[in-house]
Amino acid sequence: MFDRLQRPFLTVETGEAYQPVRLTYETHQADGLIQALENLQCIQKNASNNSWSWYWKGECDDQHFESVDSFRKNPDLPIRLGTISLRDDKISFSLPSFKRACLAVPFFHRMVPSQEILKIMSADFINKVFALDERLPHGFTELFKDDELDRIMNQRIEDYHKVKTRCESAESPELAFKILSEYTRSEATKRLPYAERYVFELTGTEDMDVVFLAFYIYLRGRELVAIKRWFGQTGYTLADAADETIEQVFGGMGLDIIE
């Protein structure tokens, strides 16, 4: 453990922990999507077919990374934030950190607002940080197994519905609250799986700012758990991360979230 406390974890150029994320979108207008992407200054077509790179320049030049306030960008050598690939009606954004994923979702929603052209479906991510000398998975295909991600997600949905049914059939509100509290406590202390899937269930009527904030809080909590446990805080849970994240988000805004 002492050796680990002395070792930093792997980070990306903009300072965040290296934690790969794959955003999956769908499109019903592939030609419109390609035109929209290639009209952006921050997007550059790659040599391979239907693949692009997203750079920290142009329309996203003002994106902020708190971890590198002193970072000096070189306009002649912009940092590549991620890659985009299109296959059939599915678009994948491959990103190396949670922060970049949380910036990408609202950014591309603003740049390509039509859900017919670009609709966010899910985010697959890794619940750990990596040592500097650790073997890294070879590509996102090795990282993310759809069958396993779906199994984990479906199990959590099933567990939630069981608890919901128990709460609805409870003999009193006090008993329902106890059942829900026990479930929440149990979920917060569970060992997180190596990889997970976050699903965006959009109907077109949502307040997208709320959707973006919920996604940030979800990923930020898991990032905190991974980092805290890396530095030896093995008892640090999602509940602790949620408290810390909510305090950072709403405390800094001067809002009383109880109201």
C-alpha positions as a Python dict, from the first residue, in 0.01 Angstrom:
ca = {
    (1, 'M'): (0, 0, 0),
    (2, 'F'): (286, 239, 84),
    (3, 'D'): (428, 192, -266),
    (4, 'R'): (94, 284, -419),
    (5, 'L'): (68, 599, -207),
    (6, 'Q'): (400, 709, -354),
    (7, 'R'): (295, 639, -712),
    (8, 'P'): (84, 879, -913),
    (9, 'F'): (-184, 734, -1137),
    (10, 'L'): (-187, 780, -1513),
    (11, 'T'): (-330, 1110, -1636),
    (12, 'V'): (-404, 1260, -1976),
    (13, 'E'): (-246, 1578, -2116),
    (14, 'T'): (-510, 1804, -1962),
    (15, 'G'): (-448, 1663, -1613),
    (16, 'E'): (-743, 1433, -1545),
    (17, 'A'): (-717, 1067, -1451),
    (18, 'Y'): (-698, 834, -1749),
    (19, 'Q'): (-1038, 659, -1738),
    (20, 'P'): (-1159, 563, -2088),
    (21, 'V'): (-1518, 647, -2182),
    (22, 'R'): (-1714, 545, -2490),
    (23, 'L'): (-2016, 758, -2576),
    (24, 'T'): (-2264, 592, -2812),
    (25, 'Y'): (-2503, 796, -3024),
    (26, 'E'): (-2751, 704, -3293),
    (27, 'T'): (-2833, 891, -3611),
    (28, 'H'): (-3110, 872, -3867),
    (29, 'Q'): (-2933, 1114, -4099),
    (30, 'A'): (-2575, 996, -4145),
    (31, 'D'): (-2508, 1236, -4433),
    (32, 'G'): (-2633, 1528, -4226),
    (33, 'L'): (-2414, 1421, -3936),
    (34, 'I'): (-2102, 1400, -4153),
    (35, 'Q'): (-2171, 1746, -4295),
    (36, 'A'): (-2232, 1891, -3946),
    (37, 'L'): (-1908, 1742, -3810),
    (38, 'E'): (-1694, 1851, -4102),
    (39, 'N'): (-1828, 2206, -4075),
    (40, 'L'): (-1670, 2234, -3729),
    (41, 'Q'): (-1319, 2378, -3696),
    (42, 'C'): (-1246, 2149, -3400),
    (43, 'I'): (-1311, 1835, -3608),
    (44, 'Q'): (-1058, 1685, -3847),
    (45, 'K'): (-1123, 1392, -4082),
    (46, 'N'): (-893, 1094, -4029),
    (47, 'A'): (-742, 878, -4301),
    (48, 'S'): (-966, 584, -4213),
    (49, 'N'): (-1319, 589, -4350),
    (50, 'N'): (-1588, 758, -4136),
    (51, 'S'): (-1350, 851, -3856),
    (52, 'W'): (-1271, 1196, -3717),
    (53, 'S'): (-1061, 1354, -3441),
    (54, 'W'): (-1195, 1612, -3197),
    (55, 'Y'): (-940, 1880, -3106),
    (56, 'W'): (-916, 2144, -2835),
    (57, 'K'): (-945, 2435, -3076),
    (58, 'G'): (-1200, 2629, -3278),
    (59, 'E'): (-1551, 2609, -3134),
    (60, 'C'): (-1434, 2433, -2816),
    (61, 'D'): (-1123, 2644, -2758),
    (62, 'D'): (-1280, 2796, -2445),
    (63, 'Q'): (-1350, 2460, -2278),
    (64, 'H'): (-1204, 2465, -1928),
    (65, 'F'): (-998, 2200, -1753),
    (66, 'E'): (-958, 2288, -1383),
    (67, 'S'): (-662, 2054, -1347),
    (68, 'V'): (-445, 2253, -1589),
    (69, 'D'): (-507, 2619, -1512),
    (70, 'S'): (-139, 2686, -1582),
    (71, 'F'): (-136, 2481, -1901),
    (72, 'R'): (-2, 2666, -2204),
    (73, 'K'): (-176, 2556, -2521),
    (74, 'N'): (18, 2552, -2844),
    (75, 'P'): (-219, 2668, -3121),
    (76, 'D'): (3, 2495, -3378),
    (77, 'L'): (-27, 2160, -3195),
    (78, 'P'): (-380, 2139, -3050),
    (79, 'I'): (-454, 1852, -2814),
    (80, 'R'): (-674, 1577, -2950),
    (81, 'L'): (-961, 1536, -2704),
    (82, 'G'): (-1106, 1220, -2856),
    (83, 'T'): (-1200, 1030, -3169),
    (84, 'I'): (-1533, 980, -3342),
    (85, 'S'): (-1632, 685, -3559),
    (86, 'L'): (-1947, 614, -3757),
    (87, 'R'): (-2071, 265, -3841),
    (88, 'D'): (-2417, 211, -3985),
    (89, 'D'): (-2646, 426, -3768),
    (90, 'K'): (-2427, 421, -3456),
    (91, 'I'): (-2165, 684, -3367),
    (92, 'S'): (-1898, 622, -3104),
    (93, 'F'): (-1698, 891, -2927),
    (94, 'S'): (-1382, 743, -2769),
    (95, 'L'): (-1251, 965, -2490),
    (96, 'P'): (-972, 912, -2236),
    (97, 'S'): (-1129, 1079, -1930),
    (98, 'F'): (-1456, 1143, -1750),
    (99, 'K'): (-1405, 1519, -1776),
    (100, 'R'): (-1384, 1506, -2154),
    (101, 'A'): (-1701, 1297, -2171),
    (102, 'C'): (-1884, 1549, -1951),
    (103, 'L'): (-1769, 1829, -2184),
    (104, 'A'): (-1845, 1638, -2504),
    (105, 'V'): (-2212, 1560, -2432),
    (106, 'P'): (-2334, 1921, -2392),
    (107, 'F'): (-2087, 2053, -2651),
    (108, 'F'): (-2208, 1830, -2934),
    (109, 'H'): (-2569, 1878, -2826),
    (110, 'R'): (-2520, 2251, -2889),
    (111, 'M'): (-2330, 2200, -3213),
    (112, 'V'): (-2569, 1936, -3354),
    (113, 'P'): (-2900, 2000, -3172),
    (114, 'S'): (-3125, 1781, -3390),
    (115, 'Q'): (-3181, 1439, -3229),
    (116, 'E'): (-3254, 1301, -3576),
    (117, 'I'): (-2892, 1376, -3664),
    (118, 'L'): (-2726, 1300, -3329),
    (119, 'K'): (-2894, 1145, -3024),
    (120, 'I'): (-2697, 1039, -2716),
    (121, 'M'): (-2777, 682, -2608),
    (122, 'S'): (-2521, 561, -2351),
    (123, 'A'): (-2181, 602, -2193),
    (124, 'D'): (-1954, 306, -2114),
    (125, 'F'): (-1674, 373, -1866),
    (126, 'I'): (-1404, 221, -1645),
    (127, 'N'): (-1427, 234, -1264),
    (128, 'K'): (-1055, 250, -1193),
    (129, 'V'): (-740, 451, -1245),
    (130, 'F'): (-421, 303, -1386),
    (131, 'A'): (-62, 296, -1264),
    (132, 'L'): (196, 466, -1486),
    (133, 'D'): (355, 129, -1567),
    (134, 'E'): (34, -74, -1586),
    (135, 'R'): (-58, -260, -1903),
    (136, 'L'): (-338, -70, -2071),
    (137, 'P'): (-617, -246, -2260),
    (138, 'H'): (-565, -257, -2634),
    (139, 'G'): (-844, -44, -2773),
    (140, 'F'): (-1199, 13, -2656),
    (141, 'T'): (-1320, -319, -2799),
    (142, 'E'): (-1115, -500, -2536),
    (143, 'L'): (-1239, -266, -2263),
    (144, 'F'): (-1612, -276, -2321),
    (145, 'K'): (-1804, -602, -2365),
    (146, 'D'): (-2165, -524, -2455),
    (147, 'D'): (-2307, -847, -2310),
    (148, 'E'): (-2143, -789, -1972),
    (149, 'L'): (-2236, -421, -1961),
    (150, 'D'): (-2598, -505, -2041),
    (151, 'R'): (-2602, -779, -1776),
    (152, 'I'): (-2480, -543, -1504),
    (153, 'M'): (-2722, -270, -1607),
    (154, 'N'): (-3021, -506, -1628),
    (155, 'Q'): (-2939, -655, -1288),
    (156, 'R'): (-2939, -310, -1129),
    (157, 'I'): (-3270, -225, -1296),
    (158, 'E'): (-3420, -552, -1172),
    (159, 'D'): (-3294, -487, -816),
    (160, 'Y'): (-3439, -136, -826),
    (161, 'H'): (-3782, -257, -938),
    (162, 'K'): (-3787, -521, -663),
    (163, 'V'): (-3720, -254, -402),
    (164, 'K'): (-3979, -26, -561),
    (165, 'T'): (-4240, -303, -537),
    (166, 'R'): (-4151, -367, -173),
    (167, 'C'): (-4183, 4, -93),
    (168, 'E'): (-4520, 31, -265),
    (169, 'S'): (-4656, -269, -73),
    (170, 'A'): (-4508, -167, 263),
    (171, 'E'): (-4753, -148, 554),
    (172, 'S'): (-4648, 205, 646),
    (173, 'P'): (-4451, 501, 508),
    (174, 'E'): (-4193, 443, 782),
    (175, 'L'): (-4136, 86, 667),
    (176, 'A'): (-4112, 197, 302),
    (177, 'F'): (-3854, 458, 399),
    (178, 'K'): (-3654, 194, 591),
    (179, 'I'): (-3656, -41, 290),
    (180, 'L'): (-3540, 239, 60),
    (181, 'S'): (-3270, 353, 305),
    (182, 'E'): (-3131, 0, 336),
    (183, 'Y'): (-3124, -37, -41),
    (184, 'T'): (-2949, 299, -87),
    (185, 'R'): (-2690, 214, 180),
    (186, 'S'): (-2627, -128, 27),
    (187, 'E'): (-2584, 14, -323),
    (188, 'A'): (-2346, 284, -200),
    (189, 'T'): (-2111, 33, -40),
    (190, 'K'): (-2105, -227, -320),
    (191, 'R'): (-1784, -299, -503),
    (192, 'L'): (-1806, -121, -837),
    (193, 'P'): (-1768, -337, -1149),
    (194, 'Y'): (-1463, -288, -1368),
    (195, 'A'): (-1677, -141, -1646),
    (196, 'E'): (-2027, 8, -1639),
    (197, 'R'): (-2288, 155, -1870),
    (198, 'Y'): (-2483, 477, -1813),
    (199, 'V'): (-2800, 505, -2023),
    (200, 'F'): (-2958, 831, -2139),
    (201, 'E'): (-3333, 774, -2169),
    (202, 'L'): (-3446, 1083, -2361),
    (203, 'T'): (-3800, 1152, -2479),
    (204, 'G'): (-3736, 1499, -2618),
    (205, 'T'): (-3912, 1681, -2335),
    (206, 'E'): (-3623, 1688, -2084),
    (207, 'D'): (-3441, 1993, -1956),
    (208, 'M'): (-3104, 1908, -2111),
    (209, 'D'): (-2911, 2113, -1855),
    (210, 'V'): (-3051, 1878, -1589),
    (211, 'V'): (-2953, 1577, -1802),
    (212, 'F'): (-2596, 1708, -1836),
    (213, 'L'): (-2571, 1779, -1462),
    (214, 'A'): (-2699, 1433, -1369),
    (215, 'F'): (-2441, 1273, -1599),
    (216, 'Y'): (-2163, 1483, -1446),
    (217, 'I'): (-2264, 1394, -1088),
    (218, 'Y'): (-2285, 1025, -1180),
    (219, 'L'): (-1939, 1012, -1338),
    (220, 'R'): (-1778, 1245, -1086),
    (221, 'G'): (-1886, 1019, -801),
    (222, 'R'): (-1724, 716, -961),
    (223, 'E'): (-1409, 911, -1044),
    (224, 'L'): (-1377, 1016, -680),
    (225, 'V'): (-1422, 657, -557),
    (226, 'A'): (-1151, 532, -795),
    (227, 'I'): (-903, 804, -693),
    (228, 'K'): (-972, 789, -318),
    (229, 'R'): (-934, 412, -314),
    (230, 'W'): (-613, 438, -516),
    (231, 'F'): (-470, 647, -233),
    (232, 'G'): (-572, 397, 32),
    (233, 'Q'): (-919, 513, 140),
    (234, 'T'): (-1070, 168, 92),
    (235, 'G'): (-1382, 259, 289),
    (236, 'Y'): (-1468, 554, 65),
    (237, 'T'): (-1808, 485, -94),
    (238, 'L'): (-2040, 626, -358),
    (239, 'A'): (-2241, 783, -75),
    (240, 'D'): (-1931, 976, 35),
    (241, 'A'): (-1865, 1075, -326),
    (242, 'A'): (-2225, 1189, -374),
    (243, 'D'): (-2208, 1410, -65),
    (244, 'E'): (-1878, 1561, -177),
    (245, 'T'): (-1992, 1616, -536),
    (246, 'I'): (-2326, 1771, -441),
    (247, 'E'): (-2151, 2004, -198),
    (248, 'Q'): (-1908, 2111, -472),
    (249, 'V'): (-2182, 2163, -730),
    (250, 'F'): (-2461, 2319, -527),
    (251, 'G'): (-2254, 2468, -245),
    (252, 'G'): (-2049, 2664, -497),
    (253, 'M'): (-2371, 2791, -655),
    (254, 'G'): (-2503, 2912, -322),
    (255, 'L'): (-2819, 2702, -357),
    (256, 'D'): (-3015, 2524, -90),
    (257, 'I'): (-3097, 2193, -260),
    (258, 'I'): (-3345, 2101, 15),
    (259, 'E'): (-3579, 2367, -119),
}
